[in-house]
Amino acid sequence: MTNVRLVNMIQIRLTWFGLLMLWCICTGMAEEGEYMKYKDHNQPVAIRVQDLLSRMTLQEKVGQMVQIDRIAATPDIMQKYHIGSLLSGGGSSPLPEATATDWVNMVNGFQKGSLATRLGIPMIYGIDAVHGNNNVFNATIFPHNVGLGATRDPELVRRIGAATALEVRATGITYAFAPCIAVCRDPRWGRCYESYSEDPKVVQEMTDIISGLQGEIPNGTRKGVPYVAGKNNVVACAKHFVGDGGTTEGINESNTVIDMHGLLSIHMPPYYDAVIKGVSTVMVSYTSWNNKKMHSNRDLISGFLKDTLNFKGFVISDWEGIDRITSPPHSNYTYSVEASILAGIDMVMVPIKFSEFIDDLTNLVKNKYIPMDRIDDAVGRILQVKFISGLFENPLGDLSLVNELGKQEHRNLAREAVRKSLVLLKNGKSADDPLLPLPKYVPKILVAGSHADNLGYQCGGWTINWQGFSGNNNTAGTTIRSAVSSAVLPGTEVVYLENPESEDVKSGNFAYAIVVVGEHPYTESFGDSTNLTMADPGPNVINNVCGVVKCVVVLISGRPLVIQPYMSIIDALVAAWLPGSEGQGVTDVLFGDYGFTGKLPRTWFKTVDQLPMNIGDSHYDPLFPFGFGLSTKTEVGRTLSAGVDGRPNLFAILVSLFIVVR
């Protein structure tokens, strides 16, 4: 009897087990065949977002709010934690001298981990493409923003945005942390070269780069809604919200002391334009406004940006930005998580220690310190950008675009940007005796200075590595020295001396000298400077060369530097900013193939004691005022006048006549 009962019980249990398995199989088949609106690209984005949100667990939602660096990620981590975004910090590349194909393969590897999750939500990959896709070997490096501000050419900047988007897409990446629309009010700030100008109106005009990065927003599109045109465009990011260019004494990540009227009239205007142009994301600043940390400023992030400006994209923190809400950083991390999310930050850049953030945010929601509707708002914004950018339809990088990286058309555009960015501050000891443009044919010329033959110095920070590099081996480009050698006519001897002694110059019989000096590369706090002097041996080179022979000084810098003590011995002075990889743009203008057209995007001080000093200030007494910039004739007009020694340049005249006869 016992055995019969045992057999019956086993049969009953097996029957129930079989029915359970059958139910699971049928349910799985039903789910597999179920129509899911979020996967239907014909559905409106709002419907897709709501459908996907309704299917997500808290764990999946929190994961979408996380952005980590690639060095902390694996495909398994992407899948396990439902990570919403990856980034490459400065210098974080798949391998040294990685090709576009290497980048695409790396990004796709991580993406496959995301696509293997239950709901298959793709991650979005971000990179600091702030002057071209500048982390990537052999990418086109455009002038930094301060130089672009000198062009006063929004249409040029829009084309640069479009070219940058293609070079970012060439590496399989869909999200660029650009543009920086800070209004730098003090050149002592180490990020001043990331600002287009001290004048908010100029910065507002330059937000046209967003239309290049993301694509031109169609007429009739609702304002404030993110927009990305297609597979040749990227998600853009306006940064750093707000007031980062106005800190006391220009100290990075410090305090901006200004009333609401000043904030709205100086630092906020570029964000009006960015939102109207459909910018998809906004990054929050490390700085404080009147001692209130921006990463916890609910009034400005949720109140002003989201509610008043009606921004519908997502707000992202800066690198470990929420940690710095407290002093010292990370000293009360749970509070920082709570304060930042309640303030309105949607995606948090936690590059390495992401599990701590995930645990803290999950517990804060479960214990009702952060309401679920705040999480749904954040995740809904993130998903909206992913849908709009086409990530759900095309999550993997496209190898057909790899040849866009560093292509000649983009280098030609960068060269155009360089020549339009140059500002001529002095030309000759008197107006009647100009030095520029230089003749292309003379027996012998000198090129001198530490920046003449150093591509890394020429490009500045945010190039290949976070802090930039020195030398000519880290990426492709043309130095100013090489450009000079290519620009002069046959028969002109070009001598390069990095740090010549005055006796060497005297004995050299040079017709003229091109002296290229300036700053070494830096980023962020490493660039904060109280003295704003050029790097050694720059002053000695100017004294040793310009005291002996006619010279043009080309200053490579991210901002105005102390130059007044040398003005009397300098014949011509050119502010070249940080021109990037295409040095020929400098020689195009020095030798008169094109005229100088650039205008100062910021005031050039006499002494640092005057700082901060901006156009409109009561104590305004600059060496060169905002908007200053001389012009020159083109080469033909110059060659029909005189050479550097005042005598007719007969060879150049013959060349010009030959061109006319042809």
LINJO-V500817 format. One line per field, one symbol per residue. phi: phi as a letter, one per 20 degrees, with the letter a starting at -180 (. if undefined). Layout:
phi: ???
This chain:
phi: .fffffffffffffffffffffffffffffffeffdffeefefggfffffffgfeeeggfffgfedccfgfddbgffgffdlfebcbdfgnecfaglfegfgfgffgffffffffefgdmefedddbeeebnefedgmffdegfgfffffflcfffffffffffgfffffdnddcdfbeedfdfdbffffdffedfafegfffgffffgffffeoffffnfffnegbcfrfeccfebebdfbnfedfglmffmededaffffffedeegffgffffengeccdeeffddlmdfffceffefffefeefemfdfdddfeglffgefdcfgmfbfffffffffffpfdcdedgdeffffgffffffffemfcfffffffffffffgffffenffecfefdffeffffmffgfffffffffffefdeebbnfbfecfedfffecbfbcddcofdfcbffffenflcmdgembcocdeaercffgfffffefegoeedddcfbfefffffeelefacdddcqeefaclffegbedlefffeggffgffeffdcgbdedeebeafcfcgfdffeeebccedldfnedfffffgegenfcefcfcgebfdfecfffefbcgnffefbefcfgnfrfccffgffffedbefenegeffffffffffffg
